[in-house]
Amino acid sequence: MTLSQLRYFTAAAQAQSLSRAARLLHLSQPSLSKSISRLEEELGAPLFDRAGKRLLLNERGERFLESAQRILQEMDGAMSDLQLAGGRAATRLTAGLPGPNSLFTGCLADFAVRHPGVEFDLSCDIESAEPPDINKFDMLLYPDHSAYRKFQGYFLTDERYFLAVPAHHHLAEKSAVSPADWDGQPFVLLTDGAALEQPYYLCAGLDVHMARRCVVSDREQHRQLVSAGVGLGFVPEGCREAYVRDGGTRLLPILNRRFSRRLMLCFKREKHLSPIGLEFRAHALSYFHLGGG
């Protein structure tokens, strides 16, 4: 068993698709498939259930994923410690995000131009698991709700939600919508395993009812189900690009300003940041015009 196999397995588990994981890893799909098959043979048990083109972790896979992630995190941490102890600055930056975010993309791209030798390790699904440990990341971008209150971060922006509707839906003709417009409609909702996304609770508070709830934990699956007409959905502004590119979905502005979420930015303690981590912290604070830079 190699570290590469563990990284490939983890990527496939998170993407739930060999083709998507192969693109992210810059591998051919046959190479990735062969690597995972060898890992399963070595372990003596399958780790996935195949459902068409989707890969779903079985019970053994779920247990092994926890171990693989722990091993990889420990190895990455050990490598950074060795680099620092040897007098060489670590060149890897780690960041945790609640999903794709165009704001952070711009900040990252600007830093990459200034520091072409730096590698980036981005985890874009922090809401799909327990609240993350800040010590595993140089930076966290997270929504300001109770699960993350232990973090002390900087207010970044209020990110508005859009209503995603199938292109053939009667609401698709509107230029904007209010909660009353979707009262009684079926919805596809995202969950982090413990709670549903914030707009669901806003709807409950406004006495707006949903005819049916389809709950998923994956953003891409959410997009596909909305496009297929299973229900309407809520999409944060930073995650809108994939929906915009999808010809089967329309995104509508929501007239009620309560349908937004506060995004916060926090960093590992300065004494635990590598020199390049400190540079990135200063860059991000300056880029977003935040205090403390």
BELMO-V184852 format. One record per helix or strand of 2 or more residues. SS is the DSSP state (H for helix, E for strand). FROM is the first residue (numbers start at 0). TO is the last residue. Records with the same first field share a line. If there is no record, write none. Layout:
SS = FROM-TO  FROM-TO
This chain:
H = 2-14  17-24  28-42  58-84  101-113  125-127  133-135  145-147  169-172  178-181  197-204  218-226  236-238  240-244  269-271  274-286
E = 47-50  53-56  91-95  118-122  138-142  153-165  175-176  184-190  209-215  231-235  248-253  259-266
